[in-house]
Amino acid sequence: MDDVSKEDILKRLSLSEEQGVALLNAAKKSPMEALMLLQTFNLDPEKMQNLMSEFMTNPGAFFELAKSLGFSEEEINSFKEQLG
């Protein structure tokens, strides 16, 4: 997936705008916190797996998305470090 958008992700995972905002706020704090929050949304496991696979094969697209959504370079770099 070369073109990742907030709307696309929300639609594919059947998340509301409010859930998306909560997820972004959690991701700013910690990727693990965001992952735990995702689990509380009772998402379709196949859709979640597909999104995770896309992230693993093209993390740059997601980092560009984060930048376009207002994440600072410092927040993005911190996220990258936490992921290893």
Residue, then its C-alpha position, 0 to 999 in steps of 0.5 A: m500500500d503506497d498511499v495510506s490515509k487516515e480515512d482509509i484506515l478508519k474505513r478499513l478497520s470500521l473505526s469512528e473518528e473518535q476512536g481514530v483520535a484516541l488511537l493517534n493520541a495513544a500512539k504518540k505516547s507509546p506504540m504498545e499503548a496504541l496496540m492495546l487500545l486497538q485490541t479494545f475496539n474488537l476489530d476484525p482480526e483479518k483486517m487488523q492482520n492485513l494492516m499490520s502486514e502492510f505496516m511491516t512491508n512499508p513502514g515509511a508510508f505510515f511514518e509519512l501519514a503520521k507526519s501529515l497528521g501533525f506528529s513531530e519528527e521527534e515523536i516519529n523518531s521515538f516511535k521508530e526507536q520503540l519499534g526497534 
